[in-house]
């Protein structure tokens, strides 16, 4: 069991067959995490390929409004609800909307853009 790190924070456990997962490039991230970060970046017109996700403050580089943040949390909760691999990435057991929304809110708390 390995883990994915985004910045200096432990993000989510991921099965890597014992290998240490890469941390700095999107090409080596699980597809589900890439999808989430791409969506997050698209909402602030950021190019995810230009962001150093290994940096401890990468998520402080851009801002979004509360409305944009709430819309992203809704999108992420829906994505988690319909994607079994993403739920596993977030260590969500089951597929209740409540659990998925909680996972989305936690992700945003730790890795969401600054809210203005």
N, C-alpha and C positions, 0 to 999 in steps of 0.2 A: 504494500500500500504506500503510495507516494502522496505528495500534496502539491497543490498549485499555489504559488505565491503571486500576489499582485502587489507590487511595492514591497514593503517590509512586513505586511500583514499576511498571516495565513488566511487564504481565502477558503478553499474547500478541498476536502480529501478527494483524490482521484486514484483509480487503480492504474498503476503504471508497471506492474510486474516487477516491482522493486527498483526500477531505474529512477534516478533523480530527474524530475521534470525540469525542462528548461524554463527560464523565467523572463527573458527579456524580449523575445520576438513573438509576434502573433502567430507565425507559421508553425510554431511548436506547441501551441496551446490546444486544448481540446476544442473541437468544432463548436460545441455549445457555448463555451466561454467566448470564443471569437464572435459568434453571432450576437451575444449579449453586448460585448464591448463595441462591435461595429454599430449596433443600434444606438447605443448610448452616445457614441461619437457623432453619428449622423444627426443627432438632435441638436448639436451645438456646432455643426459644420467643421468638425475636427477630423483630420486624417489619422486613423488609428495606426497606420504604418509609420507615422512620424512621432508617435508617443512612446516614450520609454516607460513601459509598464513595470520595469524593475525599480524605477525611481520611487522613493518613499512618498513623494508628494505629487505624483502624476495626476491625481484626481482633483487637485487644487488649481490646475492650469486653465480650466474653463468654468463658466457659470451658466446656470439656467434658472428660470423662474420657478416658483412653487407649482404653478400650473403645469409647466413642462416636466418637472420632477414627478408630480402625481400621475401624469400621463405615462411616463416611463415605467413607474412602479406598476401601473395597471397592465401595460404591455408585457413587462417581465413576469408578472403573476400569471397572465394568460399563457405565455410561452412555457413557463414551468409546468403549468397545469396540463398542457398538451404534449410535453416532451419528456419522456421517461428518462432519457440520458441526462438531461439538464437537471431533473429532480435528483438523480443520483449524485451529480456533481455538487449539488447544494445539500446533500445528505437529508433530503426530504423523503420520509417514508410515507407511502400512500399517495393519493393525488387529490386531496381535498383542496378546494379553492382557498380556504382559510390558511392552510399550511403554506400553500404557494405564495399567497399574498404576504405572509409573515417572512418567508425567505426573500422575497423581492424587497421588502422594506429593510431587512437587515443588510442586503447587498447595497442598497442605496445609502444606508447609514454609514457603512464603512467605505464605499467606493464611489458614491454619487458625486457629481460635480458640485461645486459651491452653489448654494441657493442665494439668489439676490431678491 
